[in-house]
Amino acid sequence: MTRVTIIGSLIALAVGLLGSTPSHAAGVRITEQHIRVGDLVPGCQGESCGVTIGRAPLPGKCRTVRRVEIKRALIQAQLDHHVGTLPARRRVCRRAVSVSPEELRSRIESAVTRVLPPDTFIEKLGRLGRINVPTAEFEVVASWPGMRSFRRQISIPVELVANGESFRSLQVSATLVQKKRLPVAARDLPTGVVLDPSAIQWKVLSLDAASSRFATQLPQLIGRRLEHPLARGERFPLNGLAAIPVITRGQQITVESSTGLIRIKARGIARQDGAVGDRIRVAVRAVQRLVWAEVTAPGLAMVVQ
């Protein structure tokens, strides 16, 4: 036999062997979170078909499962008998649906918004690429990292879930902003004006590092005198507010005390000057003793414990 004939015969033999490869060696496509024996063994019957071999690859990805892995799973389940012919190896691919960055961003924003602390909002999310999911029906679950103090830059854990199981974990970077309903000037206010409710309106504003320098509550404002002019919409700086006593020492005032739904009024003599919000000592005639009271208006104070 010539050399050419021998080579030709070997090639023919190789082609014949490849052509005789069992059909069960072909790849399979699954949608579930785990690979099971029934996915890989042709004609599988009985409870052994439901034995889990391992986790499925990510949606759109593939992995090769070998016979030894199938045997190990069956032995651990004590079902390593009557399962038919096991393939030497099998390529397993997971079906996938592609989700655009825009849709993924929208779903992640909604999930993250639900777990943000009060007065905290998303300014922007980090880059998100196209992603594959095992089914068109999936949900996004976000978890707050547990930080108590506000951080502008943060990484938020996100789980993608389908059929009640997480199939992918992400760490999504986010830029956050704090917003709060805060008092601002209701109109242009000149120097020396004494603030009353008509001079104040409320506006939702972003907080920043300088926010602690401004008033956030009415008691910080009512009855205070402006030391600098403010334009309409500007915030009230704490160092630009002068306290004006609305109660003077020796003045006869009304003192209120509240217990549950019962409110009692009595007459008393102020022992100190006080602006709105200040705590002063008051001699109450009805009980013949001194009490602490918070000034709430000219001539009026509320007993505090």
C-alpha positions in Angstrom: 0.0 0.0 0.0 1.4 3.4 -1.0 2.0 6.2 1.5 -0.8 8.3 -0.1 -3.2 5.4 0.3 -2.4 4.9 4.0 -2.8 8.7 4.7 -6.1 8.7 2.9 -7.3 5.7 4.9 -6.4 7.4 8.2 -8.3 10.6 7.2 -11.3 8.5 6.3 -11.2 6.7 9.6 -11.0 9.9 11.5 -13.9 11.4 9.7 -15.9 8.2 10.4 -15.1 8.4 14.1 -16.2 12.1 14.3 -19.3 11.3 12.5 -20.2 8.5 14.9 -20.1 10.8 18.0 -23.3 10.2 20.0 -25.9 12.9 19.6 -26.0 13.5 23.3 -22.5 15.0 23.1 -24.1 18.1 21.5 -24.6 21.2 23.5 -27.8 22.0 25.4 -29.4 25.3 26.3 -31.1 25.9 29.7 -32.9 28.7 31.4 -32.7 27.7 35.0 -30.3 28.8 37.8 -28.8 25.3 38.2 -27.7 22.4 35.9 -29.6 19.1 36.5 -28.9 15.6 35.4 -32.0 15.6 33.3 -30.5 18.4 31.2 -27.6 16.3 30.2 -28.7 12.6 30.1 -30.8 11.7 27.1 -34.0 9.8 28.0 -33.4 10.4 31.7 -36.4 9.2 33.8 -37.2 9.2 37.5 -36.0 11.3 40.5 -32.4 11.2 39.4 -33.2 13.6 36.6 -33.8 16.4 39.2 -30.4 16.0 40.9 -28.5 19.3 40.8 -25.0 19.1 39.3 -24.0 22.7 39.9 -24.8 26.4 39.2 -25.6 27.3 35.6 -23.3 29.8 33.9 -24.3 33.5 33.7 -27.0 34.3 31.1 -25.5 34.2 27.6 -22.4 32.2 28.8 -21.5 28.5 28.5 -19.6 25.9 30.4 -18.6 22.2 29.9 -19.9 19.6 32.3 -17.9 16.3 32.4 -19.1 12.8 33.3 -17.2 12.8 36.6 -19.3 15.8 37.8 -22.5 14.0 36.9 -21.4 10.9 38.7 -20.3 12.8 41.8 -23.8 14.5 42.0 -25.6 11.2 41.7 -23.5 9.5 44.3 -24.0 12.3 46.8 -27.8 12.0 46.2 -27.5 8.2 46.5 -29.1 7.9 43.0 -26.2 6.6 41.0 -28.1 3.7 39.4 -30.4 3.3 36.5 -29.7 6.7 35.0 -28.8 5.6 31.5 -25.7 6.3 29.5 -23.8 9.3 30.8 -22.1 11.6 28.3 -18.4 12.0 28.5 -18.9 15.8 28.5 -21.6 18.2 27.5 -21.6 21.9 26.7 -24.2 23.8 28.6 -25.3 27.3 27.6 -27.8 29.5 29.4 -30.4 31.3 27.4 -30.3 35.1 27.8 -32.3 38.2 27.0 -30.2 41.3 26.5 -31.2 44.4 28.6 -30.2 47.9 27.4 -28.2 50.2 29.7 -31.1 52.6 29.7 -33.6 50.0 30.9 -31.1 48.6 33.5 -30.4 52.2 34.7 -34.1 52.9 35.1 -34.7 49.7 37.1 -31.6 50.2 39.3 -32.6 53.8 40.1 -36.1 52.7 41.2 -34.6 50.0 43.4 -32.0 52.2 45.0 -34.4 55.0 45.6 -36.5 52.7 47.8 -33.7 52.0 50.2 -32.2 55.5 50.5 -32.3 57.3 53.9 -34.8 60.2 54.3 -33.9 63.4 52.4 -31.4 61.5 50.3 -31.6 61.4 46.5 -29.7 60.0 43.5 -27.8 62.6 41.5 -26.4 60.1 39.1 -25.4 56.5 38.8 -22.0 55.2 37.5 -21.7 53.6 34.1 -23.9 50.6 33.3 -23.3 48.5 30.2 -25.6 46.1 28.4 -26.4 43.0 30.4 -27.8 39.6 29.8 -30.6 38.2 31.9 -32.1 34.7 31.9 -35.6 35.9 31.2 -37.4 39.0 30.3 -39.1 38.9 33.7 -36.6 39.9 36.3 -36.4 42.3 39.2 -33.7 44.4 40.8 -33.2 44.4 44.6 -30.9 47.0 46.2 -29.4 47.0 49.7 -28.3 50.0 51.7 -24.7 49.5 52.8 -25.6 50.6 56.4 -23.6 53.8 56.7 -25.2 56.3 59.2 -23.5 59.4 58.0 -24.1 60.9 54.6 -21.6 60.2 51.9 -21.8 61.8 48.5 -20.0 59.0 46.7 -21.1 55.5 47.6 -21.2 51.9 46.2 -24.6 50.2 46.5 -25.0 46.3 46.4 -27.6 45.3 43.8 -29.0 41.8 43.1 -30.7 40.8 39.8 -33.4 38.2 40.6 -35.4 35.9 38.4 -37.9 33.3 39.5 -37.1 34.1 43.1 -33.3 33.5 42.7 -30.4 35.9 42.4 -28.5 35.3 39.2 -26.1 38.2 39.3 -24.6 40.6 41.9 -23.5 44.1 41.1 -21.8 47.0 42.9 -23.3 50.1 41.5 -21.5 53.4 42.1 -23.8 56.4 42.8 -23.5 60.1 43.5 -26.0 61.2 46.1 -27.4 64.5 47.2 -29.3 65.5 50.3 -32.4 67.7 49.9 -34.6 69.2 52.6 -37.4 71.6 53.0 -35.7 74.7 54.4 -36.7 78.3 55.3 -35.7 81.1 52.9 -36.6 84.8 52.6 -40.1 85.3 51.3 -39.2 88.7 49.9 -36.3 91.1 49.9 -35.6 91.8 53.6 -33.6 94.9 54.8 -31.1 95.1 57.6 -32.8 95.4 61.0 -36.1 93.7 60.1 -37.5 91.5 62.9 -38.6 88.2 61.4 -42.1 87.0 61.6 -43.9 84.1 59.7 -44.7 86.5 56.8 -41.0 87.0 56.1 -40.3 83.3 55.7 -41.2 80.7 53.0 -40.1 77.1 52.6 -38.2 75.6 49.7 -36.7 72.2 48.9 -32.9 72.7 48.6 -29.8 70.6 48.3 -27.7 70.4 51.4 -23.9 70.9 51.3 -21.0 71.2 53.7 -22.0 74.8 54.5 -25.6 74.0 55.4 -24.9 73.9 59.2 -24.3 77.7 58.9 -27.9 78.4 58.1 -31.2 78.2 60.0 -33.3 75.1 59.4 -36.2 75.7 61.9 -38.7 78.4 62.7 -37.6 78.8 66.3 -34.2 79.9 65.0 -35.8 82.7 63.1 -39.0 84.1 64.6 -38.3 87.2 66.7 -34.7 87.5 65.4 -33.4 90.7 63.8 -31.5 90.6 60.5 -28.0 92.1 60.7 -27.6 92.0 56.9 -30.0 92.4 54.1 -31.3 89.2 52.3 -32.7 88.9 48.8 -35.8 86.9 48.1 -35.1 83.1 48.2 -31.8 83.4 50.1 -31.3 81.3 53.2 -30.9 82.8 56.7 -27.3 82.7 58.0 -27.2 81.9 61.8 -24.5 84.5 62.3 -26.6 87.2 60.8 -29.5 86.8 63.2 -29.6 88.8 66.4 -31.8 87.7 69.3 -34.2 90.3 70.5 -35.6 89.8 74.0 -39.4 89.6 73.9 -39.5 89.0 77.7 -37.5 91.2 80.1 -36.5 90.4 83.7 -39.2 91.3 86.2 -42.0 91.2 83.6 -45.2 89.5 84.4 -45.8 86.7 81.8 -48.1 83.8 81.1 -46.7 80.4 81.6 -48.2 77.3 80.0 -47.8 73.7 81.1 -49.0 70.7 79.1 -49.7 67.2 80.4 -51.3 64.9 77.8 -54.4 66.7 76.5 -54.6 69.0 79.5 -53.0 72.5 79.2 -52.7 74.7 82.2 -52.0 78.5 82.2 -50.6 80.4 85.2 -49.1 83.8 85.9 -45.4 84.2 86.6 -42.5 86.7 86.9 -39.6 86.4 84.5 -36.2 86.2 86.3 -34.3 86.7 83.1 -34.5 88.4 79.7 -35.3 86.0 76.9 -35.7 85.9 73.1 -38.0 83.4 71.4 -36.5 79.9 71.9 -34.5 80.9 75.0 -35.0 79.1 78.3 -35.5 81.3 81.2 -36.3 81.0 84.9 -39.8 82.0 85.9 -41.3 82.4 89.4 -44.8 80.9 89.2 -47.1 82.3 91.9 -49.5 79.4 91.9 -46.8 76.9 93.0 -44.5 79.4 94.8 -41.4 78.1 93.1 -39.1 78.7 90.1 -39.5 76.7 86.9 -37.7 76.6 83.6 -39.7 77.8 80.6 -39.0 78.2 76.9 -40.0 81.6 75.5 -42.5 81.0 72.6 -43.8 84.6 72.0 -43.8 88.0 73.7 -45.1 87.6 77.2 -45.6 83.8 76.8 -43.4 80.8 77.8 -43.9 77.0 78.0 -42.7 75.0 81.0 -40.0 72.5 80.2 -38.8 69.6 82.2 
